[in-house]
Amino acid sequence: MRQIILTKGEDGFWVVECPSLPGCISQGETKEEAIINIKEAIQLYTECLLEDGIEVPEEKYEAMTIVL
């Protein structure tokens, strides 16, 4: 299980990243598409790490939302 951050970009696309996997970023025209795309990106990212003999980082990210 991985946590993701989903934000709306200036171009109207949804940008999504997985903080526990540095550089694992994707996007989509809709939230749903962006989530599907990041799931695929996470899968490929972890497969590449394993193929290269690199340990997959554990999920350690905590999120908090504060309304100001």
N, C-alpha and C positions, 0 to 999 in steps of 0.2 A: 504494500500500500504506500502511495506517495501523495504528499500534499502538493497542490499547485496554486499558483497565483494567476488570476484571470483579470485582465484590465482592458478597457476599451482604448484602442490606439487613436491617434489623431486622424488617421485615414478611414476610421469607421470599422476597421477590422478588430477582432478580439485577439489580444496577445496573451499567451499563456506560457508560463515557465514553471519548472520544477526546481526549487531552490536547492534541494539536496543533491541534485545532479548538475553541477556547474555547466552552463552553456546549453542546457537542454531546454530549448525554446521553440514554440510553434505559434501558429495563428489560424484564424478562420473567419469567414464572413459572419457566422453566428456563434453564439456561445457553444451550442451543441457541436458544431463543426470543429471549433477550436479544441474542445475536450477530446473528441475522437482523434484529432491530429496529435495532441500531446500524449495520448495513450500509446499511439504508434511510435512517437519519438522516444518515449521512455523505454519501450520494448527494444527498439533498435540500439539505443544508447547502452543499455545494460548488456545486450548481446555482444556488442563490440568490445566492451570492457572485459567480459568473460573470455572472448576469443583471444584477446591480447594478454590474458593471464593477470588482469588487474581486478582487484577486489571491488565489488560494487559497494559504494558508500551506503551506510545505514541512513534511514530517515531520522533526522534529528531536528527538523524545523518546527518551530512553534509559531503560531499566528495569533494575533490579537487585533481586534478592531476597536478603535476608539473614536467616538463621535465628539467632535468639538463644535 
